Amino acid sequence: MRAMPVPSPERALRDRIPAEARSHPDLYAAQFVTALLTQDFRRPRSQLLSWVAAEAVTTNEPLVVGLVPVELRDRLAVFSVTEESDGPGSSPIPSPADWIRLGALDAYTTVADVRVSEPLAWSNAVDAGRITDPGITARQVTATVTLHTTDSSRPSTTRYSVSLTADFEGPPTRPSWGFVNVVRYTSLKEGAS
């Protein structure tokens, strides 16, 4: 994380999330994940990273930041959406090499069937009094992501079932909701056509 370049926040892209969605954690989580997973590989990857940086907020909640040093917490949001801890495809944003490969296929993704819930582990931690930051919350977002590609002038689609658990910070600590980090991301291939 220390060696990772920090993208400049791109405030112009903040309109990807409607203002009314910023007032409720479920609405914000649904809109944030939809915008995060709606990717156009024909555009620079850096644009999406800059948008994530613009949505990023920090927290001091020990159960969220763990052992992340204070001076690196401003990188946590972008790091969490790009770090492929379990190999290719294990992060919401593909590696630079995969992004280029998909761009060569005129690839883009669409997102549907978005559902939001509060993880049971988070609810239990709150009920047990282990969460000290009154503005932090977690949400699990599930969705169907469709990858559209064109190879040799032949279009094709591949569907994935995606689950993403993330932390968000908002009222009463902040005036509106923002993105802290991705905790867990899984993507399972459903089918292709």
mmCIF file of the C-alpha atoms, coordinates in Angstrom:
data_MODEL
# 
_entry.id   MODEL 
# 
loop_
_atom_site.group_PDB 
_atom_site.id 
_atom_site.type_symbol 
_atom_site.label_atom_id 
_atom_site.label_alt_id 
_atom_site.label_comp_id 
_atom_site.label_asym_id 
_atom_site.label_entity_id 
_atom_site.label_seq_id 
_atom_site.pdbx_PDB_ins_code 
_atom_site.Cartn_x 
_atom_site.Cartn_y 
_atom_site.Cartn_z 
_atom_site.occupancy 
_atom_site.B_iso_or_equiv 
_atom_site.pdbx_formal_charge 
_atom_site.auth_seq_id 
_atom_site.auth_comp_id 
_atom_site.auth_asym_id 
_atom_site.auth_atom_id 
_atom_site.pdbx_PDB_model_num 
ATOM 1   C CA . MET A 1 1   ? 0.000   0.000   0.000   1.00 0.00 ? 1   MET A CA 1 
ATOM 2   C CA . ARG A 1 2   ? 2.893   2.334   0.802   1.00 0.00 ? 2   ARG A CA 1 
ATOM 3   C CA . ALA A 1 3   ? 4.341   2.059   -2.746  1.00 0.00 ? 3   ALA A CA 1 
ATOM 4   C CA . MET A 1 4   ? 0.968   2.544   -4.433  1.00 0.00 ? 4   MET A CA 1 
ATOM 5   C CA . PRO A 1 5   ? 0.526   5.856   -6.267  1.00 0.00 ? 5   PRO A CA 1 
ATOM 6   C CA . VAL A 1 6   ? -2.477  7.753   -4.989  1.00 0.00 ? 6   VAL A CA 1 
ATOM 7   C CA . PRO A 1 7   ? -4.751  8.995   -7.791  1.00 0.00 ? 7   PRO A CA 1 
ATOM 8   C CA . SER A 1 8   ? -5.947  12.571  -7.659  1.00 0.00 ? 8   SER A CA 1 
ATOM 9   C CA . PRO A 1 9   ? -9.616  12.723  -6.703  1.00 0.00 ? 9   PRO A CA 1 
ATOM 10  C CA . GLU A 1 10  ? -11.750 13.518  -9.741  1.00 0.00 ? 10  GLU A CA 1 
ATOM 11  C CA . ARG A 1 11  ? -14.556 15.689  -8.373  1.00 0.00 ? 11  ARG A CA 1 
ATOM 12  C CA . ALA A 1 12  ? -16.115 16.038  -11.840 1.00 0.00 ? 12  ALA A CA 1 
ATOM 13  C CA . LEU A 1 13  ? -17.077 12.363  -11.703 1.00 0.00 ? 13  LEU A CA 1 
ATOM 14  C CA . ARG A 1 14  ? -18.948 12.661  -8.398  1.00 0.00 ? 14  ARG A CA 1 
ATOM 15  C CA . ASP A 1 15  ? -22.246 12.948  -10.253 1.00 0.00 ? 15  ASP A CA 1 
ATOM 16  C CA . ARG A 1 16  ? -22.127 9.171   -10.774 1.00 0.00 ? 16  ARG A CA 1 
ATOM 17  C CA . ILE A 1 17  ? -24.040 9.011   -7.470  1.00 0.00 ? 17  ILE A CA 1 
ATOM 18  C CA . PRO A 1 18  ? -27.212 11.110  -7.196  1.00 0.00 ? 18  PRO A CA 1 
ATOM 19  C CA . ALA A 1 19  ? -27.319 13.588  -4.306  1.00 0.00 ? 19  ALA A CA 1 
ATOM 20  C CA . GLU A 1 20  ? -30.398 11.939  -2.768  1.00 0.00 ? 20  GLU A CA 1 
ATOM 21  C CA . ALA A 1 21  ? -28.546 8.609   -2.481  1.00 0.00 ? 21  ALA A CA 1 
ATOM 22  C CA . ARG A 1 22  ? -25.882 10.243  -0.301  1.00 0.00 ? 22  ARG A CA 1 
ATOM 23  C CA . SER A 1 23  ? -28.353 10.605  2.587   1.00 0.00 ? 23  SER A CA 1 
ATOM 24  C CA . HIS A 1 24  ? -28.955 6.892   3.320   1.00 0.00 ? 24  HIS A CA 1 
ATOM 25  C CA . PRO A 1 25  ? -26.383 4.091   3.689   1.00 0.00 ? 25  PRO A CA 1 
ATOM 26  C CA . ASP A 1 26  ? -28.380 1.509   1.700   1.00 0.00 ? 26  ASP A CA 1 
ATOM 27  C CA . LEU A 1 27  ? -29.005 3.896   -1.201  1.00 0.00 ? 27  LEU A CA 1 
ATOM 28  C CA . TYR A 1 28  ? -25.394 5.055   -1.190  1.00 0.00 ? 28  TYR A CA 1 
ATOM 29  C CA . ALA A 1 29  ? -24.031 1.489   -1.074  1.00 0.00 ? 29  ALA A CA 1 
ATOM 30  C CA . ALA A 1 30  ? -26.240 0.432   -4.003  1.00 0.00 ? 30  ALA A CA 1 
ATOM 31  C CA . GLN A 1 31  ? -25.273 3.458   -6.104  1.00 0.00 ? 31  GLN A CA 1 
ATOM 32  C CA . PHE A 1 32  ? -21.585 3.275   -5.199  1.00 0.00 ? 32  PHE A CA 1 
ATOM 33  C CA . VAL A 1 33  ? -21.250 -0.414  -6.062  1.00 0.00 ? 33  VAL A CA 1 
ATOM 34  C CA . THR A 1 34  ? -23.262 0.025   -9.274  1.00 0.00 ? 34  THR A CA 1 
ATOM 35  C CA . ALA A 1 35  ? -20.961 2.883   -10.356 1.00 0.00 ? 35  ALA A CA 1 
ATOM 36  C CA . LEU A 1 36  ? -17.839 0.969   -9.279  1.00 0.00 ? 36  LEU A CA 1 
ATOM 37  C CA . LEU A 1 37  ? -18.761 -2.167  -11.231 1.00 0.00 ? 37  LEU A CA 1 
ATOM 38  C CA . THR A 1 38  ? -20.047 -0.331  -14.328 1.00 0.00 ? 38  THR A CA 1 
ATOM 39  C CA . GLN A 1 39  ? -16.720 -0.223  -16.132 1.00 0.00 ? 39  GLN A CA 1 
ATOM 40  C CA . ASP A 1 40  ? -15.751 0.858   -19.643 1.00 0.00 ? 40  ASP A CA 1 
ATOM 41  C CA . PHE A 1 41  ? -12.405 -0.714  -20.474 1.00 0.00 ? 41  PHE A CA 1 
ATOM 42  C CA . ARG A 1 42  ? -12.056 1.552   -23.516 1.00 0.00 ? 42  ARG A CA 1 
ATOM 43  C CA . ARG A 1 43  ? -11.471 4.459   -21.123 1.00 0.00 ? 43  ARG A CA 1 
ATOM 44  C CA . PRO A 1 44  ? -8.397  4.922   -18.928 1.00 0.00 ? 44  PRO A CA 1 
ATOM 45  C CA . ARG A 1 45  ? -8.415  2.859   -15.730 1.00 0.00 ? 45  ARG A CA 1 
ATOM 46  C CA . SER A 1 46  ? -7.090  5.937   -13.941 1.00 0.00 ? 46  SER A CA 1 
ATOM 47  C CA . GLN A 1 47  ? -10.471 7.677   -14.403 1.00 0.00 ? 47  GLN A CA 1 
ATOM 48  C CA . LEU A 1 48  ? -12.241 5.039   -12.325 1.00 0.00 ? 48  LEU A CA 1 
ATOM 49  C CA . LEU A 1 49  ? -9.488  5.111   -9.693  1.00 0.00 ? 49  LEU A CA 1 
ATOM 50  C CA . SER A 1 50  ? -9.784  8.906   -9.502  1.00 0.00 ? 50  SER A CA 1 
ATOM 51  C CA . TRP A 1 51  ? -13.526 8.581   -8.982  1.00 0.00 ? 51  TRP A CA 1 
ATOM 52  C CA . VAL A 1 52  ? -12.978 6.085   -6.138  1.00 0.00 ? 52  VAL A CA 1 
ATOM 53  C CA . ALA A 1 53  ? -10.479 8.527   -4.601  1.00 0.00 ? 53  ALA A CA 1 
ATOM 54  C CA . ALA A 1 54  ? -13.105 11.295  -4.827  1.00 0.00 ? 54  ALA A CA 1 
ATOM 55  C CA . GLU A 1 55  ? -15.656 9.105   -3.006  1.00 0.00 ? 55  GLU A CA 1 
ATOM 56  C CA . ALA A 1 56  ? -13.136 7.989   -0.368  1.00 0.00 ? 56  ALA A CA 1 
ATOM 57  C CA . VAL A 1 57  ? -13.435 8.994   3.260   1.00 0.00 ? 57  VAL A CA 1 
ATOM 58  C CA . THR A 1 58  ? -11.449 7.811   6.260   1.00 0.00 ? 58  THR A CA 1 
ATOM 59  C CA . THR A 1 59  ? -12.375 6.418   9.636   1.00 0.00 ? 59  THR A CA 1 
ATOM 60  C CA . ASN A 1 60  ? -10.512 5.770   12.856  1.00 0.00 ? 60  ASN A CA 1 
ATOM 61  C CA . GLU A 1 61  ? -12.689 2.776   13.762  1.00 0.00 ? 61  GLU A CA 1 
ATOM 62  C CA . PRO A 1 62  ? -10.219 0.110   14.984  1.00 0.00 ? 62  PRO A CA 1 
ATOM 63  C CA . LEU A 1 63  ? -12.305 -2.807  13.665  1.00 0.00 ? 63  LEU A CA 1 
ATOM 64  C CA . VAL A 1 64  ? -12.181 -1.249  10.179  1.00 0.00 ? 64  VAL A CA 1 
ATOM 65  C CA . VAL A 1 65  ? -8.686  0.169   9.821   1.00 0.00 ? 65  VAL A CA 1 
ATOM 66  C CA . GLY A 1 66  ? -6.976  -2.553  11.871  1.00 0.00 ? 66  GLY A CA 1 
ATOM 67  C CA . LEU A 1 67  ? -3.227  -2.174  11.538  1.00 0.00 ? 67  LEU A CA 1 
ATOM 68  C CA . VAL A 1 68  ? -3.271  0.348   8.670   1.00 0.00 ? 68  VAL A CA 1 
ATOM 69  C CA . PRO A 1 69  ? -0.966  3.211   9.715   1.00 0.00 ? 69  PRO A CA 1 
ATOM 70  C CA . VAL A 1 70  ? -2.611  6.624   9.993   1.00 0.00 ? 70  VAL A CA 1 
ATOM 71  C CA . GLU A 1 71  ? -0.446  8.038   7.166   1.00 0.00 ? 71  GLU A CA 1 
ATOM 72  C CA . LEU A 1 72  ? -1.714  5.355   4.729   1.00 0.00 ? 72  LEU A CA 1 
ATOM 73  C CA . ARG A 1 73  ? -5.431  5.496   5.484   1.00 0.00 ? 73  ARG A CA 1 
ATOM 74  C CA . ASP A 1 74  ? -6.030  7.949   2.641   1.00 0.00 ? 74  ASP A CA 1 
ATOM 75  C CA . ARG A 1 75  ? -4.971  5.115   0.276   1.00 0.00 ? 75  ARG A CA 1 
ATOM 76  C CA . LEU A 1 76  ? -7.134  2.406   1.816   1.00 0.00 ? 76  LEU A CA 1 
ATOM 77  C CA . ALA A 1 77  ? -10.184 2.961   -0.423  1.00 0.00 ? 77  ALA A CA 1 
ATOM 78  C CA . VAL A 1 78  ? -8.300  2.731   -3.733  1.00 0.00 ? 78  VAL A CA 1 
ATOM 79  C CA . PHE A 1 79  ? -6.063  -0.078  -2.463  1.00 0.00 ? 79  PHE A CA 1 
ATOM 80  C CA . SER A 1 80  ? -9.103  -2.124  -1.412  1.00 0.00 ? 80  SER A CA 1 
ATOM 81  C CA . VAL A 1 81  ? -10.675 -2.011  -4.895  1.00 0.00 ? 81  VAL A CA 1 
ATOM 82  C CA . THR A 1 82  ? -7.463  -2.898  -6.752  1.00 0.00 ? 82  THR A CA 1 
ATOM 83  C CA . GLU A 1 83  ? -5.580  -5.377  -4.555  1.00 0.00 ? 83  GLU A CA 1 
ATOM 84  C CA . GLU A 1 84  ? -5.850  -8.866  -6.045  1.00 0.00 ? 84  GLU A CA 1 
ATOM 85  C CA . SER A 1 85  ? -5.163  -10.835 -2.878  1.00 0.00 ? 85  SER A CA 1 
ATOM 86  C CA . ASP A 1 86  ? -6.475  -14.136 -4.274  1.00 0.00 ? 86  ASP A CA 1 
ATOM 87  C CA . GLY A 1 87  ? -5.198  -13.784 -7.858  1.00 0.00 ? 87  GLY A CA 1 
ATOM 88  C CA . PRO A 1 88  ? -6.747  -12.362 -11.046 1.00 0.00 ? 88  PRO A CA 1 
ATOM 89  C CA . GLY A 1 89  ? -10.400 -11.419 -10.749 1.00 0.00 ? 89  GLY A CA 1 
ATOM 90  C CA . SER A 1 90  ? -10.289 -11.144 -6.964  1.00 0.00 ? 90  SER A CA 1 
ATOM 91  C CA . SER A 1 91  ? -10.743 -7.369  -6.872  1.00 0.00 ? 91  SER A CA 1 
ATOM 92  C CA . PRO A 1 92  ? -13.551 -5.119  -8.146  1.00 0.00 ? 92  PRO A CA 1 
ATOM 93  C CA . ILE A 1 93  ? -11.204 -3.258  -10.527 1.00 0.00 ? 93  ILE A CA 1 
ATOM 94  C CA . PRO A 1 94  ? -9.056  -5.455  -12.796 1.00 0.00 ? 94  PRO A CA 1 
ATOM 95  C CA . SER A 1 95  ? -5.280  -5.149  -12.889 1.00 0.00 ? 95  SER A CA 1 
ATOM 96  C CA . PRO A 1 96  ? -3.736  -2.707  -15.397 1.00 0.00 ? 96  PRO A CA 1 
ATOM 97  C CA . ALA A 1 97  ? -2.817  -5.606  -17.719 1.00 0.00 ? 97  ALA A CA 1 
ATOM 98  C CA . ASP A 1 98  ? -6.337  -7.081  -17.618 1.00 0.00 ? 98  ASP A CA 1 
ATOM 99  C CA . TRP A 1 99  ? -7.838  -3.610  -18.170 1.00 0.00 ? 99  TRP A CA 1 
ATOM 100 C CA . ILE A 1 100 ? -5.745  -3.189  -21.344 1.00 0.00 ? 100 ILE A CA 1 
ATOM 101 C CA . ARG A 1 101 ? -6.630  -6.706  -22.544 1.00 0.00 ? 101 ARG A CA 1 
ATOM 102 C CA . LEU A 1 102 ? -10.341 -6.036  -22.042 1.00 0.00 ? 102 LEU A CA 1 
ATOM 103 C CA . GLY A 1 103 ? -10.032 -2.637  -23.714 1.00 0.00 ? 103 GLY A CA 1 
ATOM 104 C CA . ALA A 1 104 ? -8.685  -4.370  -26.823 1.00 0.00 ? 104 ALA A CA 1 
ATOM 105 C CA . LEU A 1 105 ? -11.954 -6.348  -26.888 1.00 0.00 ? 105 LEU A CA 1 
ATOM 106 C CA . ASP A 1 106 ? -14.052 -3.132  -26.692 1.00 0.00 ? 106 ASP A CA 1 
ATOM 107 C CA . ALA A 1 107 ? -15.270 -4.486  -23.359 1.00 0.00 ? 107 ALA A CA 1 
ATOM 108 C CA . TYR A 1 108 ? -17.586 -2.847  -20.885 1.00 0.00 ? 108 TYR A CA 1 
ATOM 109 C CA . THR A 1 109 ? -19.786 -4.023  -18.015 1.00 0.00 ? 109 THR A CA 1 
ATOM 110 C CA . THR A 1 110 ? -23.381 -3.421  -17.012 1.00 0.00 ? 110 THR A CA 1 
ATOM 111 C CA . VAL A 1 111 ? -24.895 -4.012  -13.578 1.00 0.00 ? 111 VAL A CA 1 
ATOM 112 C CA . ALA A 1 112 ? -28.378 -5.286  -12.680 1.00 0.00 ? 112 ALA A CA 1 
ATOM 113 C CA . ASP A 1 113 ? -30.316 -6.898  -9.813  1.00 0.00 ? 113 ASP A CA 1 
ATOM 114 C CA . VAL A 1 114 ? -28.563 -4.879  -7.091  1.00 0.00 ? 114 VAL A CA 1 
ATOM 115 C CA . ARG A 1 115 ? -29.494 -5.837  -3.524  1.00 0.00 ? 115 ARG A CA 1 
ATOM 116 C CA . VAL A 1 116 ? -28.192 -4.367  -0.269  1.00 0.00 ? 116 VAL A CA 1 
ATOM 117 C CA . SER A 1 117 ? -28.158 -5.839  3.234   1.00 0.00 ? 117 SER A CA 1 
ATOM 118 C CA . GLU A 1 118 ? -26.336 -5.309  6.506   1.00 0.00 ? 118 GLU A CA 1 
ATOM 119 C CA . PRO A 1 119 ? -23.919 -8.196  7.212   1.00 0.00 ? 119 PRO A CA 1 
ATOM 120 C CA . LEU A 1 120 ? -24.827 -10.245 10.282  1.00 0.00 ? 120 LEU A CA 1 
ATOM 121 C CA . ALA A 1 121 ? -21.246 -10.052 11.592  1.00 0.00 ? 121 ALA A CA 1 
ATOM 122 C CA . TRP A 1 122 ? -21.486 -6.244  11.482  1.00 0.00 ? 122 TRP A CA 1 
ATOM 123 C CA . SER A 1 123 ? -24.859 -6.190  13.274  1.00 0.00 ? 123 SER A CA 1 
ATOM 124 C CA . ASN A 1 124 ? -23.444 -8.483  15.964  1.00 0.00 ? 124 ASN A CA 1 
ATOM 125 C CA . ALA A 1 125 ? -20.386 -6.236  16.435  1.00 0.00 ? 125 ALA A CA 1 
ATOM 126 C CA . VAL A 1 126 ? -22.627 -3.166  16.789  1.00 0.00 ? 126 VAL A CA 1 
ATOM 127 C CA . ASP A 1 127 ? -24.949 -4.960  19.243  1.00 0.00 ? 127 ASP A CA 1 
ATOM 128 C CA . ALA A 1 128 ? -21.949 -6.092  21.311  1.00 0.00 ? 128 ALA A CA 1 
ATOM 129 C CA . GLY A 1 129 ? -20.645 -2.508  21.522  1.00 0.00 ? 129 GLY A CA 1 
ATOM 130 C CA . ARG A 1 130 ? -17.421 -3.305  19.646  1.00 0.00 ? 130 ARG A CA 1 
ATOM 131 C CA . ILE A 1 131 ? -17.938 -0.447  17.138  1.00 0.00 ? 131 ILE A CA 1 
ATOM 132 C CA . THR A 1 132 ? -16.875 2.930   18.546  1.00 0.00 ? 132 THR A CA 1 
ATOM 133 C CA . ASP A 1 133 ? -17.395 5.203   15.507  1.00 0.00 ? 133 ASP A CA 1 
ATOM 134 C CA . PRO A 1 134 ? -21.091 6.207   15.344  1.00 0.00 ? 134 PRO A CA 1 
ATOM 135 C CA . GLY A 1 135 ? -20.808 7.066   11.632  1.00 0.00 ? 135 GLY A CA 1 
ATOM 136 C CA . ILE A 1 136 ? -19.382 3.798   10.320  1.00 0.00 ? 136 ILE A CA 1 
ATOM 137 C CA . THR A 1 137 ? -21.458 0.985   8.833   1.00 0.00 ? 137 THR A CA 1 
ATOM 138 C CA . ALA A 1 138 ? -21.017 -2.028  6.595   1.00 0.00 ? 138 ALA A CA 1 
ATOM 139 C CA . ARG A 1 139 ? -23.164 -3.243  3.734   1.00 0.00 ? 139 ARG A CA 1 
ATOM 140 C CA . GLN A 1 140 ? -23.149 -6.350  1.587   1.00 0.00 ? 140 GLN A CA 1 
ATOM 141 C CA . VAL A 1 141 ? -24.152 -5.648  -2.000  1.00 0.00 ? 141 VAL A CA 1 
ATOM 142 C CA . THR A 1 142 ? -25.000 -8.410  -4.460  1.00 0.00 ? 142 THR A CA 1 
ATOM 143 C CA . ALA A 1 143 ? -25.511 -7.868  -8.175  1.00 0.00 ? 143 ALA A CA 1 
ATOM 144 C CA . THR A 1 144 ? -25.389 -9.415  -11.609 1.00 0.00 ? 144 THR A CA 1 
ATOM 145 C CA . VAL A 1 145 ? -22.539 -7.984  -13.683 1.00 0.00 ? 145 VAL A CA 1 
ATOM 146 C CA . THR A 1 146 ? -22.537 -8.592  -17.425 1.00 0.00 ? 146 THR A CA 1 
ATOM 147 C CA . LEU A 1 147 ? -19.274 -8.303  -19.352 1.00 0.00 ? 147 LEU A CA 1 
ATOM 148 C CA . HIS A 1 148 ? -19.831 -7.264  -22.986 1.00 0.00 ? 148 HIS A CA 1 
ATOM 149 C CA . THR A 1 149 ? -16.989 -7.956  -25.428 1.00 0.00 ? 149 THR A CA 1 
ATOM 150 C CA . THR A 1 150 ? -16.404 -7.912  -29.178 1.00 0.00 ? 150 THR A CA 1 
ATOM 151 C CA . ASP A 1 151 ? -13.856 -10.286 -30.653 1.00 0.00 ? 151 ASP A CA 1 
ATOM 152 C CA . SER A 1 152 ? -13.335 -10.393 -34.451 1.00 0.00 ? 152 SER A CA 1 
ATOM 153 C CA . SER A 1 153 ? -16.562 -8.378  -34.893 1.00 0.00 ? 153 SER A CA 1 
ATOM 154 C CA . ARG A 1 154 ? -18.512 -10.972 -32.877 1.00 0.00 ? 154 ARG A CA 1 
ATOM 155 C CA . PRO A 1 155 ? -20.210 -9.619  -29.751 1.00 0.00 ? 155 PRO A CA 1 
ATOM 156 C CA . SER A 1 156 ? -20.563 -11.830 -26.702 1.00 0.00 ? 156 SER A CA 1 
ATOM 157 C CA . THR A 1 157 ? -21.644 -11.480 -23.088 1.00 0.00 ? 157 THR A CA 1 
ATOM 158 C CA . THR A 1 158 ? -20.632 -13.219 -19.883 1.00 0.00 ? 158 THR A CA 1 
ATOM 159 C CA . ARG A 1 159 ? -22.674 -12.911 -16.680 1.00 0.00 ? 159 ARG A CA 1 
ATOM 160 C CA . TYR A 1 160 ? -21.212 -12.942 -13.187 1.00 0.00 ? 160 TYR A CA 1 
ATOM 161 C CA . SER A 1 161 ? -22.860 -13.113 -9.792  1.00 0.00 ? 161 SER A CA 1 
ATOM 162 C CA . VAL A 1 162 ? -21.002 -10.618 -7.603  1.00 0.00 ? 162 VAL A CA 1 
ATOM 163 C CA . SER A 1 163 ? -20.971 -10.046 -3.857  1.00 0.00 ? 163 SER A CA 1 
ATOM 164 C CA . LEU A 1 164 ? -19.148 -7.112  -2.317  1.00 0.00 ? 164 LEU A CA 1 
ATOM 165 C CA . THR A 1 165 ? -18.971 -6.190  1.361   1.00 0.00 ? 165 THR A CA 1 
ATOM 166 C CA . ALA A 1 166 ? -17.776 -2.671  2.101   1.00 0.00 ? 166 ALA A CA 1 
ATOM 167 C CA . ASP A 1 167 ? -17.551 -0.113  4.876   1.00 0.00 ? 167 ASP A CA 1 
ATOM 168 C CA . PHE A 1 168 ? -19.093 3.341   4.578   1.00 0.00 ? 168 PHE A CA 1 
ATOM 169 C CA . GLU A 1 169 ? -18.872 6.459   6.758   1.00 0.00 ? 169 GLU A CA 1 
ATOM 170 C CA . GLY A 1 170 ? -21.676 8.977   7.150   1.00 0.00 ? 170 GLY A CA 1 
ATOM 171 C CA . PRO A 1 171 ? -23.974 10.777  9.596   1.00 0.00 ? 171 PRO A CA 1 
ATOM 172 C CA . PRO A 1 172 ? -23.596 11.741  12.356  1.00 0.00 ? 172 PRO A CA 1 
ATOM 173 C CA . THR A 1 173 ? -19.819 11.856  11.749  1.00 0.00 ? 173 THR A CA 1 
ATOM 174 C CA . ARG A 1 174 ? -20.094 13.341  8.242   1.00 0.00 ? 174 ARG A CA 1 
ATOM 175 C CA . PRO A 1 175 ? -22.910 15.242  6.500   1.00 0.00 ? 175 PRO A CA 1 
ATOM 176 C CA . SER A 1 176 ? -23.290 12.559  3.796   1.00 0.00 ? 176 SER A CA 1 
ATOM 177 C CA . TRP A 1 177 ? -22.149 9.008   3.052   1.00 0.00 ? 177 TRP A CA 1 
ATOM 178 C CA . GLY A 1 178 ? -18.748 8.145   1.621   1.00 0.00 ? 178 GLY A CA 1 
ATOM 179 C CA . PHE A 1 179 ? -16.752 5.010   0.805   1.00 0.00 ? 179 PHE A CA 1 
ATOM 180 C CA . VAL A 1 180 ? -14.135 3.648   3.235   1.00 0.00 ? 180 VAL A CA 1 
ATOM 181 C CA . ASN A 1 181 ? -13.035 0.271   1.847   1.00 0.00 ? 181 ASN A CA 1 
ATOM 182 C CA . VAL A 1 182 ? -13.972 -3.084  0.346   1.00 0.00 ? 182 VAL A CA 1 
ATOM 183 C CA . VAL A 1 183 ? -13.790 -5.860  2.917   1.00 0.00 ? 183 VAL A CA 1 
ATOM 184 C CA . ARG A 1 184 ? -14.655 -8.835  0.700   1.00 0.00 ? 184 ARG A CA 1 
ATOM 185 C CA . TYR A 1 185 ? -15.286 -9.313  -3.016  1.00 0.00 ? 185 TYR A CA 1 
ATOM 186 C CA . THR A 1 186 ? -16.355 -12.453 -4.856  1.00 0.00 ? 186 THR A CA 1 
ATOM 187 C CA . SER A 1 187 ? -17.332 -12.929 -8.479  1.00 0.00 ? 187 SER A CA 1 
ATOM 188 C CA . LEU A 1 188 ? -18.735 -16.207 -9.838  1.00 0.00 ? 188 LEU A CA 1 
ATOM 189 C CA . LYS A 1 189 ? -19.280 -16.826 -13.531 1.00 0.00 ? 189 LYS A CA 1 
ATOM 190 C CA . GLU A 1 190 ? -22.923 -17.658 -14.320 1.00 0.00 ? 190 GLU A CA 1 
ATOM 191 C CA . GLY A 1 191 ? -22.833 -18.134 -18.072 1.00 0.00 ? 191 GLY A CA 1 
ATOM 192 C CA . ALA A 1 192 ? -21.897 -16.778 -21.475 1.00 0.00 ? 192 ALA A CA 1 
ATOM 193 C CA . SER A 1 193 ? -23.667 -16.123 -24.767 1.00 0.00 ? 193 SER A CA 1 
# 
